[in-house]
């Protein structure tokens, strides 16, 4: 989370569209998501609600190289990128 918060709060990204993807095990990450939303609200970020999703990522779906191997998870994350990049 630190790199995202740093880039969002201290750089030009704060004025652009922002999205949040909780890529964590089921039931995890809710507190961080709420805190991030608060911080982004203070920066005046434009949050793309349709791109803020929960994508549960089990450890078994991540390869030794850190790459997500589950095609369903990869498709969900790709759909988020499409929503984020689609002009509103």
Long-range contacts (C-beta under 8 A, 24 or more apart in sequence): 1-32, 1-36, 4-36, 5-36, 5-39, 8-39, 8-40, 8-43, 8-45, 9-39, 9-43, 14-40, 14-43, 14-44, 14-45, 15-44, 15-45, 15-46, 16-45, 16-46, 17-45, 17-46, 17-47, 17-48, 17-84, 17-88, 18-45, 18-46, 18-47, 18-48, 19-47, 19-48, 19-51, 19-52, 19-80, 19-83, 19-84, 20-47, 20-51, 20-52, 21-51, 21-52, 21-53, 21-55, 21-77, 21-80, 22-53, 22-54, 22-55, 23-55, 23-57, 23-68, 23-73, 23-77, 24-56, 24-57, 25-56, 25-57, 25-58, 25-59, 26-56, 26-58, 29-54, 48-83, 48-84, 48-88, 50-83, 51-80, 51-83, 51-84, 53-80, 55-80
